[in-house]
Amino acid sequence: RTHGDIRELAYVHASDDWELRVGIRKEFWGVTEFQHLVDVINQTDGVEDFDGEDKLGQQMVNLSLVNDWGIVDVFLLPGFRERTYAGEEGRLRGPLVVDEGNVSYESSAGQQHLDFALRWAHSVGDFDLGAYWFHGTNREAYLSPSPQASSSSLVQYSLQQYYAQMDQLGVDVQATLGDWLWKFESIYRSTSLEDFWATQGGFEYSFIGVFDSNLDLGLLMEHSWDSRGEVALGAQGSLLQNDLFIGARLAFNDMQSSEVLMGFGSDLDHNAFSFLIEASRRFGDNFIASFDVRLLQSNEPTDLLYTLSNDDHAQLSLAWYF
């Protein structure tokens, strides 16, 4: 594949109690490990990876105000970016290809709609708290089958994209209680097509200095819930409607910042499973090597994950920072 994007290129002015950032940036929100419900500012880069953690750069004007009772961030977001998907020869994807040329918007302004977000974040004792309101174009497209023009007598279909306007409220909470790290995220989203709640919550327990070594071992467990239930065509649902995740994180605490994360997910409503490995290590001052594996399995044809059950994924990458 050939893929390029400007992730961050911004002007930053910092004062004693406020900061202004103008340009292209990535703004991450979230505390949980296996799904980031509240992370809404940047568009997902579906070409770079399948897990939703890679994001496209977003044009923005961000004013951050620092107060004793928390940090307030105001975002003006011009220039909406459409989600990128794997093409006909790409993976991971289902049987129908997303047609990047067949896109429509609820707003007459289309990609030029000016989105807005307001966020408050504060630390109180052992708790890190965050809450926000987002108004603008939904970062998730509603996908529906559409016939393609073809010289063949057989009708071929692709998926057309529809981006609705939405209001979204979100909260994230992280509590550090000794060796326990408790995490919770929740959103409420309202569009012209649907209203729903979703949550992601769990914990990470850390064993420091395993076997009197420099190794730290963290054990994780999280649960996903979505009020829409099972996903259907038109994106009126969620793959993570009732799922349980367990995992382990191994930090070597060495000069190379070596780390390994392993996780297993189970759909509690279907016979579907997922497995992941994420490992990284720094080489020298400028290079980071990463190794990622994702295995997907579903035995129920009615489950959307069944369409991806033959699309296991492994990736070895080397990043150069300069």
C-alpha positions, 0 to 999 in steps of 0.5 A: 500500500501507499499511504501518507498523512500529516498527523501533527503540524501546529503552532503552540503558544503557552502562557501561565494559565492558558495555551493556544494550539492552531494547526493539524493535531492528534487529541487522544481521550480515554483510559481503557485498553481494549476500546476507546469510546470517548476518543472522538476528535480525530478520524480513524485511519482504517488503512494503517491498522484495524484496531481503531487506534491509528488516527488521521490528523485533524485541523483545529483551533484549541484553547486550553484554560487552566484553573484550580478546578480543572482544565477546560479545552475548547475545540473548533474543528474545520475540515471533516475527514472521511474514514479510510478503509481497506480497498478491494485488495486490502485487509482486513475487510468484509465481503463488500468493499467500502466505496470511497467515491459514494459518500453523502452527508446529513449537513449541506456543508458536507466536509466543510461543517464546523465541528465543536467540542468542549472538555473538562478534565481534573484530578481529585486525589486518586481519581482522574476525571474527564467529561465532554460535549461534542457537536458535529459530524459523526466520525463513524459512517453508516454503511449500506449496500449499494449496486455498482455499475457493471458490464456484467449481467450480475449485479455487484454491490459495494458499501456507500457511506453516510455521515450524520450529524451528532451530539455526543456526551462522554465521561472517563474516570481512572482511579489509582488505588495502590496496585489497582488501576480502575478504568471506566468510559461511557458515551451517549450519542444522539443522531437523526438515525439513533440514540444510544449508550455505550460503556467500557470498564474494568481494571488493571492489577500490577505486580511490581518487580516479578521474581525480584527482577525489573519486570512489571506484570499487569493483569487486565479485565474489561467489559464492553456494553452497547445499548444498540445490541448486535450490529447490523448493516447500516451500522445500527449496532456494535461489534462490542455489544456485550464482550469480555476482555482479559489480558496481560501487559509485561513491561521490561523497564529497560533502556529500550522501553520494551513492552508486550501486551496480550489480550483475549476477547469473547463475545458473550452473546455469540460464539466469537473470539479475538486474540491480540499481541502488541510488542514494541522495543526501541533501538538506539535513539531514533528507531522503534520496532513493533510487532502486532498480531490479531486473530479473529474467530466466529462460528455463527454466520449471523455474527458480523465478525464471521465475515472477518474470520478468515482475515487474521493479521500480523504486522512487523513495522519499524518507525524512524523518529527524527 
